[in-house]
Amino acid sequence: MAEGEFGESPRQLLLPEDHEFFKPPSAQFIVPFDVPIVEKKLTFEEASKCLNTLGKDESGIRYAYLMITATDKKLTDISIILNFKHVLFLDLSGNYLNLEALQVLAKMPFLLMLNANRNRVESGALDTMPYLQTLCLNINKIEETYDISQPMLETLELEFNQIFTAQFDNEKLPHLLELDLKGNHLIDLSGLYPESLERLFVAQNKITRLNDLALSKLTNLTTLHLRDNKIRKLNGFSEFLTKLSYLNLRNNNITKVRQFRKLACLPSLEILVYTGNPVDGKRQKGLEMQGEEPGENEVEDEEEIFGEDQPEKKPELDPIRLGVLVLLPNLKKINKDLVNFQEKEEVFLTKSNRLDKIMSEMSSDEETEPPTTTYTSETAGSESEAETDQDIFDPRTDEEENK
């Protein structure tokens, strides 16, 4: 099929983004796997009634129905679909189809998109379909992924299966741009991923740590969605992720602002989401205290960044956001809010004050004779404070956090 026959993007031009085909599977329609199966074939008459989406066929001249929507019909055999050779989109979600039943679709000459959510597919090893671009196999029984091979596939959805390790053959999925592994059993990001990936969704797994070796190979990655996992430390990111601009860490176990320092190696990072972490909970707790000042423990991270002598901040400024911005000044959006001018100004003044103080202390040390008196608790405390100030600008001092 020539590139221009269906336009630049068949997914966008032929079906709108809010089309039923692209909606996520609803929990109330999940087919229980223990329900006994009764053989049921899709008939020609029934398939004809499922036709929809009139448009130009592969020739670009004639008009035909381009989609079959045969959902929630308890089907076990769909071989009759081969009679509808012009179909580009198939929605077969909510049936009793297994891998063998889906193999017949390899004979569909122009199939672009296949939705087989909520079936009984035990493997993604479908025979090669030359033009398949989108494959949705959410809520099935898939355990292995290495045998998935589709040369033109761009989007692969495998939500809520039984996947414990991500193992994909780069040569079998050379054009994959988006991979969704939400709701599986991953404990980290180790494994093999297609190097062409631009968007990776691994929310609602059991991830506790990131793997720097696996991540470093994803040089085309722009979006990483890690919501609802158990991540506490942000080790694993590297300067090889030059295109990563969106990172979602919502609802994890991050407790320290200083952890975000480990994201400073990401040159393109513009949007960061961290709501629902303990570090954000400190701010929320402070807002709920109705006039009471936050306790010492609640502002521990802010004091590490701004110092105890930081001038009183305006009440509308979130100290957690400011702390993150000091560490990651290139951010344009934090959680749902854009970074505003007032925050940028406050961060600039904060960093300038701290750097001036550090430079002043260093200059004073060079011009003054070494002290001959013993250290007192006050002098030791002041040195410790200076080191803390310098800490926030020098990522090399984070060795303890990296362990």
PENORTA-V161148 format. One record per residue. N is the residue number from 0. PHI is phi as a letter, one per 30 degrees, with the letter a starting at -180 (none if undefined). OMEGA is omega in degrees with one decimal (none if undefined). D_FIRST is the distance of its C-alpha to the first C-alpha in Angstrom with 2 decimals. Layout:
[[N/PHI/OMEGA/D_FIRST] [N/PHI/OMEGA/D_FIRST]]
This chain:
[[0/none/179.4/0.00] [1/d/-173.4/3.77] [2/d/-174.2/6.42] [3/d/-173.3/8.41] [4/d/178.5/6.97] [5/c/-179.8/8.87] [6/i/-176.5/11.30] [7/d/-178.9/12.53] [8/b/-179.8/13.29] [9/e/-178.9/12.20] [10/d/-175.8/15.37] [11/d/-172.7/17.57] [12/d/-176.7/16.43] [13/c/177.8/15.87] [14/b/177.4/18.69] [15/d/-176.4/21.86] [16/d/-179.9/23.24] [17/c/178.2/26.22] [18/d/-179.0/24.29] [19/e/-177.8/25.81] [20/e/-172.9/22.73] [21/c/-179.2/23.54] [22/d/-180.0/27.31] [23/d/-179.3/29.01] [24/d/-179.8/30.56] [25/c/-176.0/34.08] [26/d/-175.8/36.90] [27/d/-179.6/38.56] [28/c/179.8/35.70] [29/d/-178.9/35.47] [30/d/178.6/35.80] [31/d/-177.7/38.73] [32/d/-176.7/37.93] [33/c/178.2/41.34] [34/d/179.2/40.90] [35/d/-175.7/41.17] [36/c/172.2/38.06] [37/c/-177.4/38.28] [38/e/178.9/35.53] [39/b/179.3/33.59] [40/c/171.4/30.63] [41/d/-178.9/28.35] [42/d/179.7/29.13] [43/d/-179.0/27.08] [44/d/-178.8/29.45] [45/d/178.1/29.21] [46/d/179.1/25.41] [47/d/178.6/25.45] [48/d/-178.6/27.78] [49/d/-179.9/25.47] [50/d/176.9/22.65] [51/a/177.3/22.30] [52/i/178.2/20.28] [53/d/179.4/19.64] [54/a/179.7/16.72] [55/d/-179.9/14.07] [56/d/-174.2/11.63] [57/d/-179.9/7.94] [58/d/-176.6/9.49] [59/i/-176.8/11.17] [60/c/-177.7/14.41] [61/d/175.7/15.75] [62/c/178.7/17.13] [63/a/172.6/17.19] [64/d/-170.4/18.42] [65/c/-175.3/15.76] [66/b/170.9/18.12] [67/c/177.4/20.76] [68/c/-178.7/23.70] [69/c/-173.7/25.97] [70/c/173.7/28.17] [71/h/-179.7/31.69] [72/c/179.6/32.05] [73/i/-176.9/33.19] [74/d/173.3/30.45] [75/b/-178.2/30.36] [76/b/-177.8/27.98] [77/b/-174.0/24.70] [78/d/-178.9/23.49] [79/d/-178.5/23.70] [80/d/179.3/20.54] [81/d/178.6/18.60] [82/d/-177.9/19.83] [83/c/-169.3/17.73] [84/d/-178.3/14.25] [85/d/-177.4/12.98] [86/d/178.4/14.25] [87/c/-174.9/12.33] [88/b/179.2/15.59] [89/b/173.6/18.42] [90/c/-176.5/21.90] [91/c/-175.2/24.15] [92/d/175.6/26.72] [93/i/177.0/30.36] [94/c/179.9/30.27] [95/c/-175.0/31.56] [96/d/173.9/28.36] [97/c/-177.5/28.45] [98/e/-178.7/25.96] [99/d/-179.3/26.38] [100/d/-179.1/25.67] [101/d/-175.2/22.36] [102/d/179.9/21.15] [103/d/-175.9/20.24] [104/d/176.5/17.26] [105/d/178.7/15.47] [106/c/175.4/14.99] [107/d/-168.5/13.14] [108/d/-172.4/9.69] [109/b/-175.6/8.09] [110/d/-179.4/10.97] [111/c/-174.4/10.98] [112/b/179.5/14.76] [113/b/174.8/17.67] [114/c/177.7/21.30] [115/b/176.3/23.79] [116/d/173.4/26.73] [117/h/173.1/30.24] [118/b/-180.0/29.70] [119/b/-177.7/31.13] [120/d/-175.7/28.36] [121/c/-179.4/30.22] [122/a/177.3/27.43] [123/c/-175.1/23.99] [124/d/176.6/23.07] [125/d/174.4/20.28] [126/e/-174.1/18.35] [127/d/173.9/15.10] [128/c/-166.3/12.16] [129/d/-175.9/8.96] [130/c/-177.6/7.66] [131/d/-178.0/11.29] [132/c/-178.7/12.63] [133/b/179.9/16.07] [134/b/-179.2/18.53] [135/c/179.8/22.05] [136/b/-179.7/24.74] [137/d/176.0/27.84] [138/h/173.3/31.21] [139/b/-177.7/30.69] [140/b/-174.6/32.54] [141/d/178.5/30.37] [142/c/-177.3/32.54] [143/c/-178.2/30.42] [144/b/-172.6/27.21] [145/d/-175.7/26.89] [146/c/177.0/24.84] [147/d/-175.5/21.93] [148/b/176.7/18.83] [149/b/-169.1/15.29] [150/d/-177.6/13.36] [151/c/-175.2/11.35] [152/d/178.9/14.29] [153/c/-178.3/15.96] [154/b/179.5/18.69] [155/b/179.8/20.95] [156/c/-179.1/24.04] [157/b/-177.9/26.84] [158/d/171.3/29.84] [159/h/170.1/33.08] [160/c/-177.9/32.46] [161/b/-175.4/34.83] [162/c/-179.9/33.48] [163/c/178.9/36.31] [164/b/178.8/34.53] [165/d/179.4/31.09] [166/b/-179.3/29.64] [167/b/178.7/25.99] [168/d/-177.3/24.55] [169/e/-178.0/23.10] [170/d/-179.9/20.99] [171/d/179.6/19.50] [172/b/-171.0/18.49] [173/d/-175.8/17.73] [174/c/-177.3/16.08] [175/d/-179.0/18.41] [176/c/-174.9/20.03] [177/b/-179.7/22.13] [178/b/-178.6/24.30] [179/c/179.1/26.85] [180/c/-178.6/29.71] [181/e/171.5/32.25] [182/i/174.6/35.15] [183/c/-173.8/35.05] [184/b/179.9/37.85] [185/d/175.5/37.13] [186/c/174.6/40.38] [187/a/-179.2/38.89] [188/c/176.2/35.67] [189/d/-178.4/36.11] [190/k/-178.7/33.40] [191/b/179.3/30.02] [192/b/175.6/27.31] [193/d/-175.4/23.92] [194/d/177.9/24.89] [195/d/-174.0/21.91] [196/e/173.4/23.48] [197/c/-177.6/24.39] [198/b/-178.8/25.88] [199/b/-178.8/28.04] [200/c/-179.2/29.93] [201/b/178.6/32.78] [202/d/174.9/35.26] [203/h/169.2/37.80] [204/c/178.9/38.02] [205/b/-174.0/41.23] [206/d/176.9/40.55] [207/c/-178.0/43.83] [208/a/178.2/42.75] [209/c/-178.0/39.88] [210/c/-174.8/38.94] [211/d/-179.5/38.90] [212/d/180.0/37.22] [213/d/-177.9/34.15] [214/d/-175.2/33.97] [215/d/180.0/34.48] [216/d/-177.0/31.18] [217/c/-173.4/29.17] [218/d/178.9/29.35] [219/c/-174.6/26.39] [220/d/176.2/27.95] [221/c/-176.0/28.76] [222/b/176.5/29.81] [223/b/-174.3/32.03] [224/c/-175.5/33.37] [225/c/-175.9/36.45] [226/d/173.3/38.25] [227/h/171.3/40.74] [228/b/-175.8/41.39] [229/b/-176.1/44.65] [230/d/178.3/44.24] [231/c/-179.4/47.58] [232/c/-174.4/47.01] [233/c/173.0/44.17] [234/d/175.1/44.22] [235/j/177.8/40.95] [236/d/-177.9/39.37] [237/b/-179.2/39.09] [238/d/178.2/38.46] [239/d/178.2/35.14] [240/d/-171.2/33.65] [241/d/-175.7/33.46] [242/c/-176.8/30.86] [243/d/-176.9/32.32] [244/c/-178.0/33.35] [245/b/179.6/33.75] [246/b/179.9/35.93] [247/c/-179.8/37.12] [248/c/-176.1/40.24] [249/d/175.5/41.60] [250/h/170.3/43.98] [251/c/-175.0/44.68] [252/c/-179.2/48.06] [253/d/-175.8/48.43] [254/c/-173.7/52.12] [255/c/174.7/52.65] [256/d/-176.3/51.46] [257/d/177.7/51.75] [258/d/-178.2/48.74] [259/d/175.0/46.48] [260/e/-177.2/47.77] [261/d/176.3/45.44] [262/c/-178.3/42.49] [263/d/179.3/43.85] [264/d/-177.6/41.70] [265/c/-171.2/38.53] [266/d/-175.0/38.28] [267/c/-176.0/35.63] [268/d/-178.7/37.04] [269/b/-177.3/37.58] [270/b/-179.7/37.61] [271/b/177.9/39.76] [272/c/180.0/40.58] [273/b/178.3/43.63] [274/e/179.3/45.31] [275/i/174.2/46.74] [276/c/177.1/47.94] [277/e/-179.8/51.68] [278/d/177.0/51.76] [279/d/178.3/50.66] [280/d/177.9/53.07] [281/d/178.4/55.97] [282/d/-179.6/55.17] [283/d/179.1/54.75] [284/d/179.2/58.05] [285/d/179.8/59.74] [286/d/-177.1/58.53] [287/d/-174.0/60.01] [288/d/171.8/63.45] [289/h/174.4/64.62] [290/j/178.4/66.57] [291/d/177.1/67.28] [292/d/176.4/66.36] [293/e/178.7/63.84] [294/d/-175.8/65.59] [295/d/-177.4/65.64] [296/d/-175.0/63.05] [297/d/-178.6/60.57] [298/c/-178.0/60.40] [299/e/-176.3/60.52] [300/d/178.8/57.13] [301/d/-179.3/57.81] [302/d/177.3/61.10] [303/d/-175.4/59.44] [304/c/-171.8/57.35] [305/c/-177.3/59.68] [306/i/-176.7/63.08] [307/d/-177.0/66.02] [308/c/179.3/67.31] [309/d/178.2/64.17] [310/e/-177.7/65.28] [311/e/-177.3/64.88] [312/d/175.9/61.38] [313/d/-172.3/60.70] [314/d/-176.4/60.27] [315/d/179.7/56.80] [316/d/179.6/55.32] [317/d/-177.9/53.89] [318/d/177.9/55.32] [319/d/176.8/52.49] [320/e/-179.6/49.90] [321/d/177.6/52.14] [322/d/178.3/52.46] [323/d/-179.1/48.70] [324/d/175.4/48.40] [325/d/-178.6/51.10] [326/d/-175.7/49.04] [327/b/-172.9/45.62] [328/d/-178.6/46.41] [329/d/179.6/42.82] [330/d/177.0/41.85] [331/c/-179.3/40.90] [332/b/176.8/40.83] [333/b/-173.3/42.81] [334/h/-176.9/42.13] [335/c/-172.1/41.56] [336/c/174.2/43.59] [337/d/175.1/42.92] [338/d/-176.5/45.37] [339/c/-175.8/47.95] [340/d/-178.8/50.19] [341/d/178.2/53.27] [342/d/178.6/51.70] [343/d/179.3/50.58] [344/d/-179.7/54.10] [345/d/179.0/55.74] [346/d/179.1/53.66] [347/d/-179.8/54.45] [348/d/179.9/58.16] [349/d/-179.5/58.15] [350/d/179.3/56.58] [351/d/180.0/58.90] [352/d/-177.5/61.97] [353/d/179.6/61.17] [354/d/177.2/60.42] [355/d/-179.4/63.60] [356/d/-179.4/65.58] [357/d/-179.9/64.19] [358/d/178.4/64.84] [359/d/-179.7/68.31] [360/d/179.0/69.17] [361/d/178.3/67.92] [362/d/179.4/69.96] [363/d/180.0/72.99] [364/d/-177.6/72.75] [365/d/-175.5/72.76] [366/d/-174.7/75.82] [367/c/176.3/77.92] [368/d/178.1/79.97] [369/e/-178.0/78.82] [370/d/179.1/80.63] [371/c/179.9/83.65] [372/d/178.6/84.01] [373/d/179.7/82.37] [374/d/172.5/79.34] [375/c/179.5/80.05] [376/d/-179.7/77.76] [377/d/-179.4/77.15] [378/d/177.7/76.07] [379/d/179.6/73.86] [380/d/-179.5/72.25] [381/d/177.4/71.54] [382/d/179.6/69.91] [383/d/-179.8/67.74] [384/d/179.9/66.68] [385/d/179.3/65.74] [386/d/178.9/63.64] [387/d/178.2/61.83] [388/d/-177.7/61.10] [389/d/179.3/59.73] [390/e/-169.8/57.71] [391/d/179.8/55.27] [392/c/-176.5/54.24] [393/b/-177.2/54.11] [394/d/-179.0/51.43] [395/d/-179.1/53.14] [396/d/-175.0/55.88] [397/c/-173.5/53.64] [398/d/-179.3/54.15] [399/d/-179.2/55.66] [400/d/-176.4/52.72] [401/d/-177.4/50.26] [402/d/none/52.03]]
